[in-house]
């Protein structure tokens, strides 16, 4: 049985049928805009432990398939400097080895926002990339 938040998939389908609305979304991709494309691409290459699977130098784009989601950094003329509200949007990366991955990614140049801590039987750590965008390492749920 698939769980979506606190609601099971069959429960969600029943709810949506009652309202005659289908709410089935899939997170397809996450894109981070930057003026420092190479620095951010180099950083995430270290985080993911592999080079980008897609590189488009002409359009300023680096992308990785991470689990079921495509993660990319792209050159964006409207971006400048560090993230203004770093914690407004956080990307969570699941790993059974939160503490170990925290140390590895910290040594790759991530800024430590919060050391690993236990919460609800799992572990969470918060870091930031070179532009101040927050991301978390979390124990897999379910």
Order of alpha helices (4+ residues) and beta strands (2+ residues): beta-beta-alpha-beta-alpha-beta-beta-beta-beta-alpha-beta-beta-beta
